[in-house]
Amino acid sequence: MQLRLMLPIVALLLMALAPAAAPLDRIARDYVQLTLEAGTHEDGYVDAYYGPPEWAAAAKAKPRTVAELKAAAAALEAEARAVDPAGLTPIERQRAANLALQLHAAQTRLAMISGAKFSFDDEAFGLFGVHPVLKPLADYDATLAEIDKLLPGPGPLWQRVDSWRNAALIPADRLNAVMQAAIAECRARTLAHIALPKDEKFTLEFVRNQPWSGYNWYKGNATSLIQVNTDLPVEMSRAVGLGCHEGYPGHHVYNALLEQQLTRGRGWVEFSVYPLYSPMSLLAEGSANYGRYLAFPGDEQAAFEARTLYPLAGLDPALARRNVALYAALERLGGARLTIARDYLDGHIDRVTALALTQKYLLLSPERAAQSVKFTEHYRSYVINYGLGQDLVRAHIEGAGPDQTARWTAMQQILSRPTTPADLGAR
């Protein structure tokens, strides 16, 4: 009897909520179709898709023009912003805000595809939803002076740092063993705090002739292809970084949780597609970059490397703990990359100057500096997602307090909800 009385009440409640939430379902379907059609106009625009194959086929069969898609994105964004938040749950309000931002990014990228030019700051805001506040390069001079004291000697500072790095390059014939072990440790540390789909898995490949050092290609069904670029030798310090960034708790976990919790769990189809040039990437790259610090707090990365990775690589484990201060100082130079990218893309400096400044402020060899500038030329303002995204994620997660459980819970919420930059305090 109680059950019979309860069912109509539940049904009435669902009917009362449906009018507010239903438009989002239709907007989401239209957004997915629009994104797939936009992908026919730019290779790499769609980073991942695991929705109905017939939707992808329809998009390829008869895509709208770039102008038509831009107009459709503007109309859909207006509809998403017009949905009455009073009838939505908190997570549905996040969903509406996320859809609006994704659609705004689509308009910006479609404008760029059709030839529009934006300043670095306006492009970053249009695509990723944040205005980057960057430091002048002179602000990094003090860190350069600190590193100069840590590595005294003749020759340019970048050469001294490069020699230091070259002492811990992973031999090519041992790279697979080292990377597999690094990813396995990243996975174990992540699984201790975050439950993943039971059948989740990845495949590791080594590639060449790419503008990036590592990439995750998410295939759906909690499956990823992780690729590592071997154009240049891989430094030992990058093994754990790549394992966390591309795998656990980075891109693989982010996509697997969105698929499990939102696409399948709630039927929110918009999360079955991932447009690369969108606010999703700020969350994805920022959380992936910070994942290493969460999984290996304090000196735990150096301890793991000395215990496991250096022996696998046939290198002296003592190298793992040397000059910890140097690693920390080098990381503080990361923001210089964004300033150089902005000045180069906005036309304030030429390519030769960008290369020279990259060598000076990121302390890279000519080959690695060229790879960095090549990435900027290809992905443009996307570079903000690594540094600025990490800063936002770090502040949000560490704001949960010093307890590791609380921090992992905060990370899981970022990765499994329709999080926007504003949810992390971005303006």
Backbone torsions as a table, in degrees:
resi	resn	phi	psi	omega
1	MET	NA	-46.6	179.8
2	GLN	-62.4	-37.4	-179.6
3	LEU	-65.5	-41.0	-179.5
4	ARG	-63.3	-36.8	179.0
5	LEU	-72.7	-33.2	-174.7
6	MET	-73.8	-38.6	-175.2
7	LEU	-58.6	-47.0	177.8
8	PRO	-60.9	-35.7	179.6
9	ILE	-64.1	-44.8	177.8
10	VAL	-61.1	-43.2	-179.4
11	ALA	-62.4	-41.5	178.3
12	LEU	-63.2	-39.5	178.4
13	LEU	-63.6	-43.5	178.9
14	LEU	-63.4	-39.3	178.5
15	MET	-65.2	-35.9	-179.6
16	ALA	-67.7	-34.3	-179.2
17	LEU	-82.0	-27.4	-172.2
18	ALA	-57.3	-44.2	-177.3
19	PRO	-56.8	-33.3	-179.1
20	ALA	-77.4	-40.9	-174.6
21	ALA	-85.2	-27.1	-174.8
22	ALA	-57.3	-42.3	179.2
23	PRO	-57.4	-31.8	179.4
24	LEU	-64.2	-36.4	178.2
25	ASP	-63.0	-42.9	179.5
26	ARG	-69.4	-41.5	177.3
27	ILE	-61.4	-39.9	-179.3
28	ALA	-63.3	-43.5	178.6
29	ARG	-62.4	-43.4	179.4
30	ASP	-65.0	-36.6	178.6
31	TYR	-64.0	-42.8	178.8
32	VAL	-61.6	-46.9	-179.9
33	GLN	-61.6	-42.8	178.7
34	LEU	-61.2	-43.6	-179.2
35	THR	-63.1	-42.8	179.7
36	LEU	-65.5	-37.6	177.5
37	GLU	-68.9	-39.2	177.0
38	ALA	-60.7	-34.6	179.1
39	GLY	-63.6	-20.7	176.9
40	THR	-75.6	-15.2	-179.3
41	HIS	-97.8	-11.3	179.7
42	GLU	-149.7	118.4	175.2
43	ASP	-62.8	133.8	178.5
44	GLY	89.0	-6.1	179.3
45	TYR	-63.7	-43.8	176.9
46	VAL	-92.7	110.3	-177.8
47	ASP	-80.5	-33.1	179.7
48	ALA	-155.2	145.0	173.8
49	TYR	-151.6	129.0	178.1
50	TYR	-138.0	29.8	176.3
51	GLY	-86.3	-164.8	-179.1
52	PRO	-57.5	127.9	-179.0
53	PRO	-62.6	-27.4	-179.6
54	GLU	-68.4	-26.9	175.4
55	TRP	-66.3	-43.8	178.7
56	ALA	-64.1	-40.3	179.7
57	ALA	-64.0	-41.1	179.2
58	ALA	-64.6	-38.6	179.3
59	ALA	-63.7	-40.9	-179.3
60	LYS	-73.3	-30.7	-175.5
61	ALA	-69.9	-40.3	-176.0
62	LYS	-150.0	71.5	179.9
63	PRO	-73.7	146.0	172.8
64	ARG	-71.1	165.3	176.9
65	THR	-70.5	164.4	178.3
66	VAL	-60.3	-41.5	179.5
67	ALA	-63.4	-41.9	179.0
68	GLU	-65.0	-40.2	179.8
69	LEU	-67.3	-39.2	178.8
70	LYS	-63.0	-43.1	177.7
71	ALA	-64.7	-40.4	178.8
72	ALA	-64.6	-39.6	178.7
73	ALA	-63.4	-40.8	178.5
74	ALA	-62.8	-42.4	179.7
75	ALA	-65.4	-42.1	179.6
76	LEU	-67.2	-38.3	177.4
77	GLU	-61.2	-43.4	178.6
78	ALA	-60.7	-40.1	178.5
79	GLU	-65.2	-42.0	-179.5
80	ALA	-63.9	-38.5	-179.9
81	ARG	-74.5	-19.3	-178.9
82	ALA	-87.4	-10.0	179.1
83	VAL	-63.6	129.3	-176.6
84	ASP	-67.4	115.2	-179.1
85	PRO	-69.2	-17.0	-177.1
86	ALA	-63.6	-29.1	-179.2
87	GLY	-94.2	9.8	-177.1
88	LEU	-109.9	150.2	171.9
89	THR	-75.3	166.4	179.1
90	PRO	-55.0	-42.8	-178.6
91	ILE	-72.0	-29.0	175.0
92	GLU	-70.0	-33.1	174.9
93	ARG	-65.9	-38.2	173.2
94	GLN	-61.0	-40.7	-179.9
95	ARG	-61.2	-45.4	-179.6
96	ALA	-62.5	-43.0	179.3
97	ALA	-64.5	-39.8	179.7
98	ASN	-64.0	-44.9	179.2
99	LEU	-60.6	-44.1	-179.9
100	ALA	-60.5	-43.4	179.8
101	LEU	-65.9	-42.1	179.8
102	GLN	-62.4	-39.1	-179.8
103	LEU	-71.6	-34.0	175.5
104	HIS	-65.4	-42.1	177.5
105	ALA	-61.8	-38.7	178.9
106	ALA	-60.7	-41.4	178.1
107	GLN	-62.1	-41.9	-179.6
108	THR	-63.8	-46.2	-177.8
109	ARG	-68.0	-38.5	177.9
110	LEU	-64.4	-36.9	175.2
111	ALA	-62.9	-40.5	178.4
112	MET	-65.9	-39.0	178.3
113	ILE	-61.1	-35.2	-178.9
114	SER	-84.7	2.3	173.0
115	GLY	111.6	-1.9	-179.9
116	ALA	-67.1	144.8	179.0
117	LYS	-115.0	133.5	177.8
118	PHE	-122.9	154.1	169.5
119	SER	-66.3	161.8	179.5
120	PHE	-55.3	-46.4	-177.8
121	ASP	-64.9	-44.9	-178.6
122	ASP	-68.5	-36.8	176.9
123	GLU	-63.4	-45.0	-179.8
124	ALA	-61.4	-41.3	179.8
125	PHE	-68.8	-43.0	-178.4
126	GLY	-64.4	-38.1	-176.8
127	LEU	-86.8	-40.5	-168.4
128	PHE	-118.1	-2.9	171.1
129	GLY	80.8	16.7	179.0
130	VAL	-139.3	148.9	171.7
131	HIS	-97.1	109.7	-179.4
132	PRO	-71.5	131.5	174.1
133	VAL	-105.6	109.8	-171.2
134	LEU	-109.3	149.6	179.5
135	LYS	-87.1	149.0	171.7
136	PRO	-67.0	152.6	-177.0
137	LEU	-59.6	-30.7	-179.2
138	ALA	-59.7	-25.0	179.4
139	ASP	-66.3	-16.8	-179.0
140	TYR	-96.0	-1.3	-178.4
141	ASP	-63.6	-35.6	-179.8
142	ALA	-64.5	-37.3	177.6
143	THR	-68.1	-38.7	175.4
144	LEU	-60.4	-41.3	179.2
145	ALA	-64.9	-36.6	177.3
146	GLU	-63.7	-43.7	-180.0
147	ILE	-68.2	-35.3	177.5
148	ASP	-59.9	-36.3	177.5
149	LYS	-73.0	-33.1	179.6
150	LEU	-72.0	-30.0	-179.6
151	LEU	-126.4	69.3	-178.9
152	PRO	-69.5	157.0	176.4
153	GLY	145.3	177.4	-179.5
154	PRO	-77.4	165.5	175.8
155	GLY	87.4	163.1	177.4
156	PRO	-57.9	149.6	-177.6
157	LEU	-60.9	-37.3	-178.4
158	TRP	-62.6	-33.4	178.7
159	GLN	-67.8	-39.5	178.5
160	ARG	-65.4	-41.4	177.9
161	VAL	-66.8	-39.7	-179.7
162	ASP	-63.6	-40.6	177.0
163	SER	-63.2	-40.4	177.5
164	TRP	-62.2	-43.3	179.1
165	ARG	-66.2	-39.1	-175.3
166	ASN	-65.9	-16.2	178.2
167	ALA	-72.4	-13.5	-177.6
168	ALA	-129.6	45.6	173.6
169	LEU	-86.4	140.1	-179.1
170	ILE	-79.9	122.5	176.9
171	PRO	-57.0	140.8	-175.6
172	ALA	-56.7	-37.1	-176.8
173	ASP	-77.2	-5.3	178.1
174	ARG	-115.9	1.6	-174.8
175	LEU	-63.0	-43.1	-179.0
176	ASN	-61.0	-45.3	-179.1
177	ALA	-62.8	-41.9	-179.4
178	VAL	-66.3	-46.3	-178.1
179	MET	-66.3	-40.3	178.8
180	GLN	-61.8	-41.3	179.8
181	ALA	-68.1	-39.2	179.8
182	ALA	-64.8	-46.3	-179.9
183	ILE	-64.7	-38.8	179.0
184	ALA	-60.6	-40.9	179.1
185	GLU	-69.0	-41.5	176.4
186	CYS	-59.8	-40.5	179.9
187	ARG	-65.5	-45.8	-178.3
188	ALA	-61.7	-41.9	-179.5
189	ARG	-68.2	-33.5	178.2
190	THR	-71.6	-44.6	-178.8
191	LEU	-64.1	-21.5	176.7
192	ALA	-67.1	-15.9	-176.5
193	HIS	-126.7	-25.4	-176.0
194	ILE	-125.8	126.1	177.0
195	ALA	-81.2	126.6	-179.8
196	LEU	-111.0	161.2	175.4
197	PRO	-53.0	140.1	-171.1
198	LYS	-64.2	-26.3	-177.0
199	ASP	-100.1	13.9	-177.6
200	GLU	-64.1	145.4	-178.5
201	LYS	-162.9	167.9	177.7
202	PHE	-142.8	160.5	171.4
203	THR	-120.0	138.9	-178.8
204	LEU	-107.7	131.2	177.6
205	GLU	-132.8	152.9	175.9
206	PHE	-114.6	130.3	-173.0
207	VAL	-131.7	174.9	178.1
208	ARG	-137.4	171.3	174.3
209	ASN	58.9	48.8	177.0
210	GLN	-126.4	153.0	179.8
211	PRO	-81.2	-4.7	-177.0
212	TRP	-116.8	163.3	178.4
213	SER	-89.3	-25.8	178.0
214	GLY	-155.8	155.8	-178.5
215	TYR	-152.1	144.4	173.5
216	ASN	-112.6	121.6	175.1
217	TRP	-105.0	105.2	-177.6
218	TYR	-82.2	130.8	-172.8
219	LYS	-106.7	-4.0	-173.6
220	GLY	88.4	167.8	-177.8
221	ASN	55.1	38.1	176.6
222	ALA	56.9	36.3	-178.0
223	THR	-124.4	135.1	179.5
224	SER	-130.2	151.6	166.1
225	LEU	-107.8	117.3	178.7
226	ILE	-103.3	123.4	-179.9
227	GLN	-115.0	139.9	177.2
228	VAL	-119.3	126.8	-179.2
229	ASN	-82.3	128.0	-178.2
230	THR	-112.0	25.0	174.3
231	ASP	-56.4	-38.1	176.0
232	LEU	-120.2	150.9	178.4
233	PRO	-56.8	144.4	-178.2
234	VAL	-89.2	125.7	177.5
235	GLU	-74.3	147.2	179.0
236	MET	-57.0	-37.6	-178.8
237	SER	-63.4	-17.8	-178.9
238	ARG	-85.6	-17.5	-174.0
239	ALA	-61.6	-53.1	178.7
240	VAL	-66.4	-39.6	179.4
241	GLY	-59.2	-46.0	177.7
242	LEU	-66.9	-39.8	179.8
243	GLY	-60.8	-42.8	178.4
244	CYS	-73.8	-42.1	-173.9
245	HIS	-68.5	-52.8	-176.6
246	GLU	-80.5	-24.2	-174.7
247	GLY	-113.7	-86.4	-167.8
248	TYR	-129.1	121.5	2.6
249	PRO	-94.0	33.6	-174.0
250	GLY	-85.1	-132.3	-168.4
251	HIS	-59.2	-40.6	-179.0
252	HIS	-61.5	-45.2	-179.3
253	VAL	-68.1	-42.4	179.5
254	TYR	-56.1	-51.9	-178.5
255	ASN	-68.1	-38.4	-179.4
256	ALA	-64.9	-39.9	179.8
257	LEU	-71.2	-39.3	176.6
258	LEU	-61.6	-41.8	178.8
259	GLU	-64.2	-46.5	-176.6
260	GLN	-68.3	-47.7	-170.9
261	GLN	-84.6	-36.2	-172.3
262	LEU	-108.3	-52.5	-177.6
263	THR	-66.1	-51.1	-179.4
264	ARG	-86.9	-42.1	-175.0
265	GLY	-67.9	-37.1	-177.1
266	ARG	-116.8	-6.8	-178.3
267	GLY	73.5	24.5	-179.8
268	TRP	-87.9	97.5	-168.6
269	VAL	-69.1	-20.0	-177.4
270	GLU	-62.0	-22.2	-179.5
271	PHE	-87.4	5.3	173.3
272	SER	-84.9	-6.6	178.6
273	VAL	-128.4	142.5	-177.8
274	TYR	-127.8	98.1	173.3
275	PRO	-76.1	126.2	-172.8
276	LEU	-60.8	-42.1	-175.3
277	TYR	-92.4	76.5	-176.6
278	SER	-157.7	166.1	179.1
279	PRO	-58.0	-20.6	175.7
280	MET	-56.8	-33.7	-177.0
281	SER	-72.0	-30.9	175.5
282	LEU	-62.2	-43.3	178.4
283	LEU	-69.0	-42.6	-176.4
284	ALA	-65.4	-49.4	-177.2
285	GLU	-72.8	-38.7	179.6
286	GLY	-64.1	-44.9	179.7
287	SER	-69.9	-36.1	179.2
288	ALA	-66.4	-40.1	178.3
289	ASN	-66.7	-42.2	-178.5
290	TYR	-74.5	-19.7	-176.5
291	GLY	-55.6	-33.7	179.8
292	ARG	-63.8	-39.9	-179.4
293	TYR	-71.1	-32.1	178.6
294	LEU	-73.0	-42.6	-177.2
295	ALA	-75.8	-29.0	-177.3
296	PHE	-128.8	70.8	-178.5
297	PRO	-67.9	154.7	176.9
298	GLY	61.2	-132.2	-178.0
299	ASP	-98.7	19.8	-175.9
300	GLU	-67.7	-29.4	177.8
301	GLN	-66.3	-46.9	179.2
302	ALA	-60.9	-39.0	-179.8
303	ALA	-65.8	-42.8	178.6
304	PHE	-65.5	-42.7	178.9
305	GLU	-60.0	-45.7	-178.5
306	ALA	-64.9	-36.9	-176.0
307	ARG	-77.1	-36.0	-169.2
308	THR	-122.2	-52.9	-169.3
309	LEU	-75.5	-42.4	-179.3
310	TYR	-62.3	-44.8	175.5
311	PRO	-60.1	-39.2	177.6
312	LEU	-61.9	-34.5	-178.7
313	ALA	-85.4	-6.1	-177.2
314	GLY	72.9	27.4	-179.1
315	LEU	-110.4	160.5	-179.6
316	ASP	-69.8	118.6	179.7
317	PRO	-59.4	-22.7	179.9
318	ALA	-62.7	-23.3	179.6
319	LEU	-64.8	-23.7	-176.6
320	ALA	-65.1	-31.5	-174.3
321	ARG	-104.1	-2.2	-177.3
322	ARG	-72.9	143.6	172.4
323	ASN	48.8	50.7	176.8
324	VAL	-59.0	-36.2	178.6
325	ALA	-61.5	-31.7	179.9
326	LEU	-67.8	-43.5	176.3
327	TYR	-57.2	-45.3	-178.2
328	ALA	-62.6	-41.4	-179.5
329	ALA	-66.6	-41.5	179.0
330	LEU	-61.0	-36.9	178.9
331	GLU	-66.3	-30.3	179.9
332	ARG	-71.8	-10.3	176.7
333	LEU	-87.4	-5.2	-172.7
334	GLY	-57.4	-35.5	-179.0
335	GLY	-64.7	-22.8	178.9
336	ALA	-61.6	-31.4	179.3
337	ARG	-60.0	-38.9	-178.5
338	LEU	-69.8	-40.6	178.8
339	THR	-63.8	-43.1	178.3
340	ILE	-63.3	-43.0	179.9
341	ALA	-61.2	-44.9	179.4
342	ARG	-60.8	-48.4	-177.4
343	ASP	-64.7	-36.3	179.6
344	TYR	-70.8	-49.0	-177.0
345	LEU	-69.3	-29.1	177.4
346	ASP	-83.5	-0.3	174.8
347	GLY	83.1	13.5	179.7
348	HIS	-80.8	-21.5	175.9
349	ILE	-136.2	155.3	178.2
350	ASP	-92.4	179.4	-175.0
351	ARG	-65.1	-39.1	179.6
352	VAL	-61.0	-43.2	178.8
353	THR	-66.7	-40.2	178.8
354	ALA	-60.7	-41.1	178.0
355	LEU	-64.2	-44.0	-178.6
356	ALA	-64.9	-42.2	179.8
357	LEU	-69.0	-34.2	177.2
358	THR	-65.1	-42.0	175.4
359	GLN	-61.1	-44.6	-174.8
360	LYS	-68.8	-47.9	-170.5
361	TYR	-93.6	-22.4	174.7
362	LEU	-102.6	-4.6	175.4
363	LEU	55.5	55.2	-177.9
364	LEU	-113.8	154.9	172.6
365	SER	-67.4	163.5	177.0
366	PRO	-55.0	-38.3	-179.2
367	GLU	-66.6	-44.6	-179.2
368	ARG	-72.3	-33.2	176.1
369	ALA	-64.4	-40.8	178.3
370	ALA	-63.4	-38.8	178.1
371	GLN	-64.5	-39.4	179.0
372	SER	-64.6	-45.6	-179.6
373	VAL	-68.0	-36.9	176.8
374	LYS	-59.9	-40.1	177.3
375	PHE	-61.8	-45.5	179.9
376	THR	-61.2	-42.1	179.4
377	GLU	-62.9	-35.4	-176.9
378	HIS	-80.8	-46.3	-172.0
379	TYR	-103.0	-9.5	174.7
380	ARG	54.9	-127.4	-172.8
381	SER	-68.3	-5.1	176.0
382	TYR	-53.6	-25.6	-176.8
383	VAL	-59.5	-22.5	-178.3
384	ILE	-66.1	-24.3	-173.0
385	ASN	-64.7	-27.2	-178.0
386	TYR	-74.5	-55.2	-176.8
387	GLY	-78.2	-54.1	-178.6
388	LEU	-66.4	-41.2	178.0
389	GLY	-60.9	-42.7	178.2
390	GLN	-63.1	-40.6	179.9
391	ASP	-61.6	-42.5	-180.0
392	LEU	-66.5	-44.5	179.9
393	VAL	-65.4	-43.4	179.7
394	ARG	-58.9	-48.0	-178.5
395	ALA	-61.7	-40.1	-179.1
396	HIS	-67.5	-47.3	-175.7
397	ILE	-70.7	-45.0	-179.1
398	GLU	-71.3	-17.6	172.9
399	GLY	-68.1	-15.6	177.2
400	ALA	-73.5	-10.6	179.4
401	GLY	113.2	175.8	-176.2
402	PRO	-77.2	-14.7	-176.8
403	ASP	-68.7	127.6	-177.4
404	GLN	-64.0	-36.1	179.3
405	THR	-62.7	-43.5	178.9
406	ALA	-63.6	-37.8	-179.4
407	ARG	-68.9	-41.4	177.5
408	TRP	-65.7	-35.5	176.6
409	THR	-63.3	-41.9	177.4
410	ALA	-63.1	-40.2	177.3
411	MET	-62.8	-46.1	-179.3
412	GLN	-59.6	-38.8	179.8
413	GLN	-65.4	-38.6	176.4
414	ILE	-61.6	-42.1	-172.5
415	LEU	-79.4	-18.1	-171.7
416	SER	-120.0	10.8	179.1
417	ARG	-125.9	165.5	177.5
418	PRO	-77.0	61.7	-174.0
419	THR	-68.7	141.5	174.7
420	THR	-117.5	162.1	176.2
421	PRO	-55.0	-35.1	179.5
422	ALA	-63.3	-31.4	178.4
423	ASP	-64.5	-21.9	178.9
424	LEU	-98.1	7.3	177.7
425	GLY	94.3	6.8	-179.3
426	ALA	-73.1	147.1	177.4
427	ARG	-121.3	NA	NA
